[in-house]
Amino acid sequence: MRLDHLIRRRKRAISMVPLIDVVFILLLFFMLSTSLIKAREIPVDFPTPDSEPSAQQVRVIRLESEDGTISFEGLQYAASDLEALRSLFATDPLAPYALDTAPGVSTQALVTLLDRLNLAGATNLSLMGEIS
């Protein structure tokens, strides 16, 4: 006669204590190994509330297509032609410029153009219109 079939086997419970210890050790490891260096930032100058608006005429630069064709005062420029863009801003580098986009132009094309205009010496740029 077998008596062991009458003895119930206990189910083993999973202990949460070692799991919590492992989680805290991982948390401590990631906190100590993470570098807290600031990502590359783009400086933005906001006007103060008491400053008066500039009396200068805002010049509009329009991004016409994905390939970087821009128009300014009736002339067409290529965003890849850095010398032409430098000559565009050399006349009055501190003048305010507004950047407009044609419908359907991607945000990536706009960011690429902003980078090229920054390399060309544009310091007073703002965005206008809708970006798709």
N, C-alpha and C positions, 0 to 999 in steps of 0.2 A: 504494500500500500504506500502510495506516494503522498507525503504530507506537504511538500513544497508548493504544490499548486494552490494550496489554501492561503499561503502567505502572499499578501499583496505587495507588489513592488511599488515603492514610492517614486513618484516623478521628481526628477531633479529640477530645482528652480534655477533660473539663470540669475546670477548675482549682478546687480547693477553697480556695485562699488568699484570693481576694477574698470568698468567702462567709463565711469565718471573720472577716475584717475587718469586714464589715457586721454580723455578729451581735454582735461586741464593741462596735461603735459604738452599736447599738440598746440593748444592755445598759447601757452608760454613760449614754445619754440617759434611759432610764427610771429608773435609779438616781438621777440628779441632779434629775429633774423630779418625783419622787414626794415628797409631803409626809409626814412621819412624825408626824402628829398622832394622838393617841390617840382611839379611838372613844368614844362616850358609854358610860360604865360605870355599873353599878348597884352601890352599895356593899353589901358583905356582911360582917356582923360574925360571926365564928366564936367560939364560947366557948373559953376557955383550958382546958387539961386540968386545972388545979388549981382551977377555979371550981366552986362547988356549984350544983346545979340550983335554979331558982327555986321557992319554995314557993307562988307564986300559981297560981290556977286558970287553965288555958288555956281561952279562949273560942273556940268553933268557929263560923266563918262558912261557910255552904254555898252554893256557886254552883249554883242549881237548873236554869237553862236558858241557852240561847245568847243570849237577849235581855238578859241581865244581871240576872235576878231572883235575889235572894239571900235566904236565911233566916238569922235570928240570934235565938236564944232564943224561938222560936215565932212571931216576927214576920217579915213579908215586906217587903223593901225593893227598890227599883229602883236599879240601879247608876248610872243617869243622874241620880238625885236627889241632888245633891251636898250639899245642906243636911241631908237626912235622914242621910246617911253621916257628916257632921261631928258631928251630935248624937249619933250612935251612939258615936263615939270621944271625945266631949267629956267623958263621965262619968269615964273613966279612960284617958287617952291612953298611958300607959306599960304598961298591962296586956298580957300576951301573948295574941295572937290566932292561931288556926290556920285556914287556908283549905282547905276540902274542896270537891270537885266531884262533881256527880251523874254517873252513867254517861252517856256520849255527848256530854258537853260538850267543845268543842274547846279546844285550847291557846290559840288567838287570843282566845277569850272570857275565858279565865283571865288572860291578859296584860292585856287591856283592863280587867278588874276590878281587877287589881293596880295599874294606873295610876290608876284612879279612887279607890281606897282610899288611895293615896299622896297624892293631892290633898286627900283628906278629912282627912288628919292621922294616918293609921295609921303607927306607927313600929316596932312590934314584931310583925311578921307572919312566919309560917312556913307552908309548904305541907305538906299531908298527903294520903294516898290516892294513887290511880293517876290519871294523866292520859292520855286517849286521843289 
